[in-house]
């Protein structure tokens, strides 16, 4: 069966930056819904018409991946608005009460720095602004279930943290 939306594909991958440093990899195939919200548009486009066994080597510019880095999504917030046990890298869905009123509420924010009185939050995807190389192997293609079509997802998103969704 060829990749034609809607369908479910089983993929393994290696994601690297432009220097070749591995950012993520999966040797075990993972299922994604094609024609929904599981995959980046550039990945879906590259998969069109492919059959199991296909190997793809994609170069993704920021606009085709996780967007450009936006310094307007960096916020300095009061330390008192956060839990006592706070670590760099922690993520928050939206901002806690007492934080910047002008910050978009429907975003995932990452703690990038912690100071005694303040916390720096970053609303950019961790890979925003990066050109990426993605090596994919297509292991299988199948028809989606009724539930998958209804959700537009297998429940697994490719780097589920999305910019601007």
C-alpha positions as CSV (number, residue, x, y, z in Angstrom):
1,X,0.0,0.0,0.0
2,X,1.3,3.5,-0.9
3,X,1.1,6.5,1.5
4,X,-2.1,8.3,0.6
5,X,-4.1,10.2,3.2
6,X,-5.8,9.2,5.3
7,X,-3.6,6.4,6.3
8,X,-1.4,5.3,9.2
9,X,2.4,4.9,8.6
10,X,4.9,3.2,10.8
11,X,8.2,5.1,10.9
12,X,11.6,5.0,12.5
13,X,13.9,8.0,12.3
14,X,17.1,9.9,13.2
15,X,16.9,13.6,13.7
16,X,20.1,15.6,13.6
17,X,21.1,19.3,13.6
18,X,23.2,20.7,10.7
19,X,26.4,19.7,12.5
20,X,25.2,16.1,12.6
21,X,24.5,16.0,16.4
22,X,21.7,13.5,17.1
23,X,18.7,15.3,18.6
24,X,16.3,12.3,18.6
25,X,16.1,8.8,17.2
26,X,13.8,5.9,17.2
27,X,15.0,2.5,15.9
28,X,11.6,1.0,16.8
29,X,8.8,2.0,14.4
30,X,6.1,4.3,15.7
31,X,2.7,4.8,14.1
32,X,1.5,8.2,12.8
33,X,-1.7,9.4,11.2
34,X,-1.1,10.9,7.7
35,X,-3.7,13.6,6.9
36,X,-4.2,14.7,10.4
37,X,-2.1,16.4,13.0
38,X,0.6,13.8,13.9
39,X,3.2,14.9,11.4
40,X,4.8,18.1,10.2
41,X,3.4,19.1,6.8
42,X,6.8,18.7,5.1
43,X,7.1,15.2,6.4
44,X,3.6,14.3,5.1
45,X,4.4,15.8,1.7
46,X,7.7,13.8,1.4
47,X,5.9,10.5,2.3
48,X,3.2,10.9,-0.3
49,X,3.2,7.9,-2.7
50,X,5.9,6.1,-0.9
51,X,5.8,2.3,-0.1
52,X,7.1,0.3,2.9
53,X,10.9,0.0,2.7
54,X,11.3,3.6,1.5
55,X,14.1,5.6,3.1
56,X,13.9,9.4,3.0
57,X,16.5,12.0,3.9
58,X,14.9,15.4,4.5
59,X,16.4,18.8,5.1
60,X,13.9,20.9,7.1
61,X,14.4,24.6,7.4
62,X,12.8,26.2,10.5
63,X,9.7,27.4,8.6
64,X,9.1,23.7,7.6
65,X,9.8,22.4,11.1
66,X,9.2,24.2,14.3
67,X,9.3,27.8,13.2
68,X,11.7,30.6,13.7
69,X,12.9,31.6,17.2
70,X,10.7,34.4,18.5
71,X,12.3,36.5,21.2
72,X,8.8,37.9,22.0
73,X,8.0,34.5,23.5
74,X,10.7,34.9,26.3
75,X,9.2,36.0,29.6
76,X,10.8,37.0,32.9
77,X,8.2,36.1,35.6
78,X,8.2,36.2,39.4
79,X,9.7,33.2,41.1
80,X,6.7,33.2,43.6
81,X,4.3,32.2,40.8
82,X,6.0,28.8,40.5
83,X,6.2,25.7,42.6
84,X,9.0,25.4,45.1
85,X,10.5,22.5,43.3
86,X,11.4,24.0,39.9
87,X,14.0,22.9,37.5
88,X,15.5,24.1,34.2
89,X,13.7,22.3,31.4
90,X,10.4,21.9,33.2
91,X,7.4,22.6,31.0
92,X,4.1,24.4,31.8
93,X,1.0,24.4,29.7
94,X,0.2,28.1,29.8
95,X,1.5,30.5,32.4
96,X,0.5,30.3,36.1
97,X,-1.6,33.1,37.6
98,X,0.4,36.2,38.4
99,X,2.4,36.0,35.2
100,X,2.5,38.3,32.2
101,X,-1.0,39.1,31.0
102,X,0.2,39.7,27.4
103,X,1.8,36.2,27.1
104,X,-0.2,33.7,24.9
105,X,-2.0,31.4,27.3
106,X,-2.3,28.4,24.9
107,X,1.4,27.6,24.7
108,X,3.8,25.3,26.3
109,X,6.5,27.2,28.2
110,X,9.9,25.8,29.2
111,X,11.9,27.0,32.2
112,X,15.2,28.2,30.7
113,X,16.7,30.0,33.7
114,X,16.0,30.2,37.5
115,X,17.0,33.1,39.7
116,X,16.1,33.8,43.3
117,X,13.4,36.3,42.4
118,X,12.6,35.5,38.8
119,X,12.2,32.6,36.3
120,X,12.8,32.9,32.6
121,X,10.2,31.1,30.5
122,X,10.6,30.3,26.8
123,X,7.5,29.7,24.7
124,X,9.4,28.6,21.6
125,X,9.6,25.0,20.7
126,X,13.0,23.6,21.8
127,X,14.0,23.1,18.1
128,X,12.7,26.5,16.9
129,X,15.1,28.4,14.7
130,X,17.0,25.2,13.8
131,X,17.5,23.7,10.4
132,X,17.2,19.9,10.8
133,X,18.1,16.8,8.9
134,X,15.6,13.9,9.3
135,X,16.3,10.4,8.1
136,X,13.1,8.3,7.9
137,X,12.4,4.7,7.2
138,X,8.9,3.8,6.2
139,X,8.1,0.3,7.7
140,X,4.4,-0.1,7.1
141,X,1.3,1.7,5.7
142,X,-2.2,0.7,6.8
143,X,-5.8,2.0,6.7
144,X,-6.7,4.1,9.7
145,X,-9.4,3.0,12.2
146,X,-12.6,4.9,12.6
147,X,-11.3,6.4,15.9
148,X,-8.0,7.5,14.3
149,X,-9.9,9.2,11.5
150,X,-12.1,10.9,14.0
151,X,-9.2,12.2,16.1
152,X,-6.9,12.9,13.1
153,X,-4.2,11.1,15.1
154,X,-3.0,7.8,16.3
155,X,-2.3,9.5,19.6
156,X,1.4,9.9,18.8
157,X,2.6,13.2,17.4
158,X,5.9,13.8,15.8
159,X,7.6,15.9,18.5
160,X,4.2,16.7,19.8
161,X,5.2,20.1,21.0
162,X,4.0,22.3,18.2
163,X,4.4,26.0,17.4
164,X,1.3,28.1,16.7
165,X,-1.2,25.3,17.0
